[in-house]
Amino acid sequence: MGKKFKNKDLAARLGVSGTLVSLVLNNKADQHGIRKDTQEKVLALARQMGYFNMMAEKDVTSPVEETPGIIGMIIPSLNDPFVTGITPYLQKAFASIGLGFSIITKDPDDLRFDRLTQAFKKFYSGLILVGEAADDSTIRALRASDFPFILLEKNLKSGKLNTVNTDMAAGAQLIANHAKKFGYKNIILATDSISIKYDRNLIDEVENALSIIPGMNKPVVAEIIRSASDGDSDFSNLDTLTRPPFRAELIIALHATIVYPIMTHFRKRKLRVPQDIALVSMEEGIGFENLISPVTCLRKPLAGMAIKIANMVWTEIKNSGKGKFKRQINVTPELVVRNSCGSN
């Protein structure tokens, strides 16, 4: 048997009273008006400290229902630095509360996926829908059956769902202030032909942040046409804007995945970053710090996001997807300044 679980130890670590801990663990928190987020913290830490294991060893049923299982995360593509980056943190966060973790890829254009939604509910205790994997039909199907799920990096006009998002308006402002510091006035917002149909909100955020800077010209969106064959993209839209009369001084890449081909293309054109043109990314990419010109980028607080996601999913499972309180959490990214923007 492991170390004995004590309510007072848990209470001390959370900075709450022992009475509050006792009420939560005895399933009386709602009756006494204890906030859902406080209940979440108590139950998550109790799980980590071995409360449920201790109850099982004593062959006693806990007053608080524990629902173990596996969490599935549905993503649009594995080729996403955000997914690659946050996955180890999610695995650790879910493991700490006794849940497994699995990833499922979804092609937004694959109509067969709709038939799999019902099957997922048989294998997973809860789901995380990432970005464009959170389409209307999938959300409707899950809500109709009160299945526990949350949305990650998916902005909705309605606040009736649990969401965890990066505050891209705050991130755009960080980049705008940095551009102001260096006096950049002609700016390109670079995206690609696959992502542009999802980028309207992000483009608006960046344009709004830049528009309040005196003397800043309105940024121009440049679309890189991605070919079906690897490495054969069309950069003509970007090239036009790096020459007179516009002659861009700074490129803001909306996605990390386009930074690498842009850098390769510029080397072929013998354009130097940042001497001839500066570059900033709205996302952090793998190996950005090791490129010839290390890339300035927004960094998401992945470890903190993973903990918030795990606690939110755990609460949804505990409430069987019928929780009355839905939360929208926005986390502020950090601007990591490197050489590509002109900084030494």
Phi, psi and omega per residue, in radians:
M1 nan 2.432 -3.120
G2 -1.355 -3.025 3.124
K3 -1.026 2.384 -3.091
K4 -1.126 2.317 3.123
F5 -1.376 2.298 3.102
K6 -2.218 2.281 3.137
N7 -0.993 -0.679 -3.061
K8 -1.162 -0.548 3.105
D9 -1.184 -0.762 3.113
L10 -1.120 -0.762 3.138
A11 -1.046 -0.722 -3.127
A12 -1.133 -0.712 -3.127
R13 -1.181 -0.536 -3.124
L14 -1.638 -0.234 -3.113
G15 1.290 0.586 3.111
V16 -2.153 3.066 -3.127
S17 -1.434 2.730 3.073
G18 -1.143 -0.535 3.101
T19 -1.116 -0.742 3.123
L20 -1.072 -0.782 3.123
V21 -1.038 -0.783 -3.134
S22 -1.070 -0.711 -3.138
L23 -1.126 -0.714 -3.135
V24 -1.154 -0.815 -3.077
L25 -1.246 -0.303 3.093
N26 -1.798 0.285 3.031
N27 1.061 0.625 3.123
K28 -2.060 0.214 -3.051
A29 -1.138 -0.761 -3.117
D30 -1.093 -0.656 -3.126
Q31 -1.103 -0.510 -3.089
H32 -1.814 0.239 3.030
G33 1.213 0.453 3.112
I34 -1.324 2.287 -3.051
R35 -1.048 2.586 -3.109
K36 -1.086 -0.709 -3.104
D37 -1.179 -0.537 3.080
T38 -1.223 -0.742 3.073
Q39 -1.008 -0.734 -3.140
E40 -0.986 -0.845 -3.084
K41 -1.126 -0.724 -3.136
V42 -1.113 -0.839 -3.074
L43 -1.192 -0.676 -3.141
A44 -1.124 -0.775 -3.131
L45 -1.235 -0.616 3.080
A46 -1.061 -0.689 3.108
R47 -1.096 -0.759 -3.122
Q48 -1.181 -0.569 -3.096
M49 -1.497 0.004 3.017
G50 1.626 0.288 -3.124
Y51 -1.021 -0.861 -3.076
F52 -1.223 -0.578 3.071
N53 -1.124 -0.703 3.136
M54 -1.116 -0.723 3.125
M55 -1.103 -0.684 3.139
A56 -1.158 -0.691 3.135
E57 -1.117 -0.566 3.121
K58 -1.474 -0.034 -3.099
D59 1.014 0.708 3.131
V60 -2.031 2.397 3.095
T61 -1.442 2.199 3.135
S62 -1.201 2.447 3.057
P63 -1.067 -0.469 3.101
V64 -1.669 2.126 -3.088
E65 -1.226 2.203 3.068
E66 -1.803 2.252 -3.137
T67 -2.022 1.673 3.126
P68 -1.331 3.049 3.088
G69 2.603 -2.722 -3.094
I70 -2.137 2.412 3.063
I71 -1.745 2.275 3.080
G72 -1.782 2.391 3.067
M73 -2.006 2.021 -3.121
I74 -1.638 2.160 -3.080
I75 -2.166 2.659 3.107
P76 -1.221 -0.564 -3.065
S77 -2.797 2.562 3.029
L78 -1.328 -0.300 -3.115
N79 -1.470 1.050 -3.072
D80 -2.454 1.981 -3.113
P81 -1.024 -0.539 3.117
F82 -1.116 -0.800 3.123
V83 -1.087 -0.799 3.121
T84 -1.047 -0.698 -3.077
G85 -1.280 -0.727 -3.027
I86 -1.470 -0.350 -3.066
T87 -0.971 -0.829 3.132
P88 -1.064 -0.616 3.132
Y89 -1.219 -0.662 3.091
L90 -1.162 -0.735 3.109
Q91 -1.014 -0.767 -3.136
K92 -1.169 -0.751 -3.108
A93 -1.130 -0.749 -3.135
F94 -1.261 -0.635 3.111
A95 -1.084 -0.603 -3.108
S96 -1.178 -0.357 3.097
I97 -1.979 0.306 2.991
G98 1.386 0.426 -3.140
L99 -2.009 2.493 3.025
G100 -1.415 2.985 -3.063
F101 -2.554 2.343 -3.098
S102 -2.480 2.651 -3.127
I103 -2.032 2.366 3.083
I104 -2.164 2.290 3.078
T105 -1.614 2.581 -3.124
K106 -2.397 2.240 3.014
D107 -1.537 2.039 -3.103
P108 -0.993 -0.404 -3.114
D109 -1.646 0.047 -3.109
D110 -1.622 1.825 -3.080
L111 -1.193 -0.319 3.141
R112 -1.165 -0.373 -3.078
F113 -1.074 -0.580 -3.121
D114 -0.971 -0.590 -3.110
R115 -1.293 -0.271 -3.105
L116 -1.534 -0.277 -3.056
T117 -1.003 -0.780 3.126
Q118 -1.120 -0.627 3.140
A119 -1.161 -0.639 -3.138
F120 -1.028 -0.628 -3.089
K121 -1.154 -0.326 3.107
K122 -1.433 -0.458 -3.023
F123 -1.831 -0.382 -3.060
Y124 -2.060 2.534 3.077
S125 -1.398 -0.423 3.130
G126 -2.875 2.862 -3.097
L127 -2.277 2.615 2.950
I128 -2.027 2.157 3.106
L129 -1.814 2.121 -3.047
V130 -1.808 2.258 3.022
G131 0.926 -2.253 -3.052
E132 -1.308 -0.082 2.991
A133 -1.198 -0.331 3.100
A134 -1.524 1.163 3.127
D135 -1.437 2.888 -3.039
D136 -1.036 -0.730 -3.064
S137 -1.176 -0.683 3.118
T138 -1.165 -0.754 3.122
I139 -1.079 -0.763 3.136
R140 -1.072 -0.761 -3.112
A141 -1.101 -0.702 -3.127
L142 -1.269 -0.695 3.139
R143 -1.169 -0.633 -3.096
A144 -1.081 -0.487 -3.113
S145 -1.890 0.200 -3.141
D146 0.971 0.651 -3.137
F147 -1.402 2.372 -3.114
P148 -1.167 2.162 3.078
F149 -2.763 2.771 3.011
I150 -2.366 2.857 3.104
L151 -1.873 2.404 3.128
L152 -2.128 2.217 -3.116
E153 0.946 0.832 3.091
K154 -2.445 1.909 3.138
N155 -1.506 2.308 3.097
L156 -2.178 2.592 3.085
K157 -1.228 -0.585 3.138
S158 -1.485 2.474 3.124
G159 -1.758 0.541 -3.034
K160 -1.694 0.163 3.133
L161 -2.258 2.723 3.056
N162 -1.349 2.214 -3.121
T163 -2.402 2.588 2.970
V164 -2.234 2.057 -3.074
N165 -2.324 2.672 2.937
T166 -1.373 2.370 3.117
D167 -1.357 1.519 -3.067
M168 -1.251 -0.384 3.047
A169 -1.135 -0.745 3.090
A170 -1.165 -0.677 3.103
G171 -1.132 -0.723 3.113
A172 -1.084 -0.648 3.126
Q173 -1.175 -0.648 3.075
L174 -1.049 -0.770 -3.136
I175 -1.205 -0.695 3.124
A176 -1.073 -0.748 3.120
N177 -1.129 -0.625 3.119
H178 -1.194 -0.718 3.090
A179 -1.083 -0.674 3.108
K180 -1.091 -0.709 -3.126
K181 -1.014 -0.653 -3.110
F182 -1.622 -0.046 3.088
G183 1.333 0.351 3.123
Y184 -1.235 2.393 -3.123
K185 -2.138 -0.617 3.123
N186 -1.747 1.952 -2.975
I187 -2.222 2.402 3.055
I188 -1.823 2.371 2.944
L189 -1.771 1.885 -3.022
A190 -1.714 2.314 3.050
T191 -2.487 -2.963 3.131
D192 -2.298 2.966 -3.009
S193 -1.160 -0.361 3.119
I194 -1.475 -0.720 -3.047
S195 -1.465 -0.405 -2.953
I196 -1.049 -0.521 -3.121
K197 -1.216 -0.261 3.102
Y198 -1.840 -0.011 -2.916
D199 -1.663 0.022 -3.000
R200 -1.008 -0.795 -3.129
N201 -1.106 -0.732 -3.139
L202 -1.150 -0.736 3.101
I203 -1.057 -0.740 3.120
D204 -1.074 -0.720 -3.131
E205 -1.079 -0.767 -3.114
V206 -1.212 -0.760 3.122
E207 -1.053 -0.724 3.132
N208 -1.119 -0.714 -3.138
A209 -1.159 -0.679 -3.130
L210 -1.314 -0.491 -3.035
S211 -1.166 -0.384 -3.096
I212 -1.556 0.010 3.118
I213 -1.578 2.094 -3.115
P214 -1.020 2.346 3.088
G215 1.420 -0.079 3.134
M216 -1.376 2.227 3.078
N217 -1.322 2.701 3.112
K218 -1.120 2.247 -3.120
P219 -1.160 2.704 -3.130
V220 -1.976 2.324 3.115
V221 -1.461 2.231 3.093
A222 -2.041 2.145 -3.121
E223 -1.734 2.160 3.040
I224 -1.526 2.142 -3.109
I225 -1.470 1.915 -3.115
R226 -1.477 2.285 -3.133
S227 -1.571 2.772 3.080
A228 -1.118 -0.506 3.120
S229 -1.582 2.364 -3.095
D230 -1.061 2.457 3.037
G231 1.268 0.268 -3.090
D232 -2.164 0.781 -3.115
S233 -1.421 2.756 -3.133
D234 -1.750 1.997 -3.117
F235 -1.784 0.273 -3.040
S236 -1.051 -0.675 3.118
N237 -1.087 -0.677 3.123
L238 -1.240 -0.748 -3.105
D239 -1.073 -0.698 -3.133
T240 -1.016 -0.655 -3.064
L241 -1.476 -0.134 3.073
T242 -1.670 0.031 3.091
R243 -2.008 2.846 3.048
P244 -1.029 2.612 0.170
P245 -1.483 -0.324 -3.068
F246 -1.308 -0.917 3.110
R247 0.854 1.369 -3.095
A248 -1.097 2.528 3.100
E249 -1.800 -0.406 -3.088
L250 -2.521 2.379 3.006
I251 -1.906 2.232 2.991
I252 -1.829 1.867 3.130
A253 -1.411 2.146 -3.085
L254 -1.290 -0.350 -3.117
H255 -2.397 2.495 -3.118
A256 -1.085 -0.584 -3.036
T257 -1.144 -0.365 3.140
I258 -1.598 -0.142 -3.128
V259 -1.136 -0.770 -3.080
Y260 -1.092 -0.874 3.112
P261 -1.131 -0.565 3.090
I262 -1.124 -0.785 -3.136
M263 -1.101 -0.722 3.115
T264 -1.113 -0.764 3.137
H265 -1.082 -0.731 -3.133
F266 -1.150 -0.623 3.089
R267 -1.095 -0.671 3.102
K268 -1.136 -0.602 3.119
R269 -1.481 -0.036 -3.112
K270 1.091 0.598 3.007
L271 -1.646 2.275 -3.093
R272 -1.698 2.433 3.046
V273 -1.943 2.097 0.178
P274 -1.789 0.100 -3.002
Q275 -1.061 -0.757 3.141
D276 -1.615 -0.601 3.100
I277 -2.728 2.381 -3.122
A278 -1.539 2.815 -3.088
L279 -2.512 2.343 3.070
V280 -2.346 2.511 3.127
S281 -1.999 2.449 3.089
M282 -1.349 -0.131 3.102
E283 -2.356 2.677 3.042
E284 -1.521 2.395 -3.139
G285 -2.012 2.792 3.130
I286 -1.140 2.213 3.077
G287 1.360 0.213 3.125
F288 -0.977 -0.619 -3.091
E289 -1.278 -0.237 -3.079
N290 -1.812 -0.025 3.101
L291 -1.197 2.845 -3.115
I292 -0.978 -0.751 2.953
S293 -1.937 1.712 -3.127
P294 -0.933 2.389 -2.916
V295 -1.630 2.220 2.994
T296 -1.234 2.374 -3.059
C297 -2.752 2.896 2.980
L298 -1.494 2.309 3.133
R299 -1.957 2.209 3.118
K300 -1.478 2.485 3.117
P301 -1.329 1.360 -2.957
L302 -1.069 -0.724 -3.111
A303 -1.110 -0.794 3.124
G304 -1.133 -0.689 3.110
M305 -1.097 -0.719 -3.098
A306 -1.091 -0.719 3.131
I307 -1.133 -0.753 3.114
K308 -1.099 -0.722 3.141
I309 -1.108 -0.826 -3.110
A310 -1.067 -0.777 -3.134
N311 -1.140 -0.684 -3.132
M312 -1.177 -0.761 3.121
V313 -1.114 -0.739 -3.138
W314 -1.043 -0.730 3.119
T315 -1.147 -0.699 3.120
E316 -1.094 -0.705 3.108
I317 -1.133 -0.768 -3.138
K318 -1.037 -0.622 -3.139
N319 -1.603 0.170 3.130
S320 0.947 0.604 3.108
G321 1.293 0.122 -3.061
K322 -1.928 0.279 3.137
G323 -1.021 2.374 -3.096
K324 -1.354 -0.417 -3.055
F325 -1.760 2.027 3.106
K326 -1.877 2.339 -3.051
R327 -2.040 2.510 3.064
Q328 -2.056 1.899 -3.095
I329 -1.813 2.218 3.072
N330 -2.031 2.210 -3.134
V331 -1.945 2.454 -3.078
T332 -1.549 2.242 3.112
P333 -1.366 2.959 3.106
E334 -1.940 2.445 3.055
L335 -1.548 1.999 3.108
V336 -1.668 1.916 -3.037
V337 -1.569 2.118 3.089
R338 -2.245 -2.950 -2.961
N339 -1.237 -0.421 -2.983
S340 -1.148 -0.288 -3.123
C341 -1.678 0.014 -3.129
G342 1.864 -0.065 3.130
S343 -1.458 2.509 3.113
N344 -1.555 nan nan
